Amino acid sequence: MTDLAAGYATCARLTRAHGTTYYWGAALLPARARRHVHAVYALCRLADDIVDAEGATTREAEATGVALARFRAGFAAALAGDPPDDTLAAIAATVHETGIETECFERFFDAMAMDLTVAGYADYPALCGYMEGSAAVIGEMMLPVLEPLDAAAKEPARALGFAFQLTNFLRDVGEDLDRGRVYLPSDDLARFGADPWRRRVDQPWRELMAFEIARNRELYAFAATGLGMLPPASARCVGAALRLYSQILERIEARDYDVFSGRSRVPTWRKAVTAASIWVAGPRQVA
């Protein structure tokens, strides 16, 4: 017998510990929707932790593949009514209750598996091919939870997934190098003469990062067009997450594009204040 309350509590703890932007954004939702955001985030976090563990792809790739396949099978079992633990039981309950298309999870797990064999991407379209399953699809997963008012909200939701993921890539260059991965298009690196493996902030690196940040902001701008297609509580949730995540780009700029010596973070107090201010003023404050 599984305990859904315990499973959802674990999902909330994972979100608060590792996805504070999602956590503070979800705080603006009713409790029934909030737990679904936590559940979707928890699934993605648990899979991501497998492929991002120390040595997962540099020393233990085969074992990582087995662990990811085992987790994927456990999730499939949970969807079929035989969850291996409370957390997966809660995640499966969210999928069934909200009507998230199970095909989304196939794309997601396929992208996670790419991290075991692909260490770089030739150009932006190739990188977007990976982000289709690792990021855009998460926007699609979240949409049934947010209950959009217009089917046209799908593309802005997908764009927000792309935007969040690209921000992560720009923030985490140093950490990803430690895993043997580069999530910056090779043709962009060549165009600017930038080499992340040097781990040095020189002029080519600054120019590359400025270009990628401008590209990232275009994604956020398009994603923001979807806010008016959501109910007020959902718009506040997404607006808060959008504003908080985009602030990471400002932090990177303030560090002179140094993404090698530490992680650019938005302080927790600022996340709480932003969520509170959007609750009062509404999602248009994002603009």
Protein Blocks (a to p, Z undefined) as FASTA:
>chain_A
ZZfklmmmmmmmmmmmmmmmlmmmmmmpcfklmmmmmmmmmmmmmmmmmmmgghklmmmm
mmmmmmmmmmmmmmmmmmnopafbfklmmmmmmmmmnopafklmmmmmmmmmmmmmpgbd
fblmlmmmmmmmmmmmmmmmmmmmnopabfklmmmmmmmmmmmmmmmmmmmmmmmmmnop
acbdfklmmmnopafklopacfklmmmmmmmmmmmmmmmmmmmmmmmmpcfklmmmmmmm
mmmmmmmmmmmmmnoopakloccdddfklmmmmmmmmmmnopklmZZ
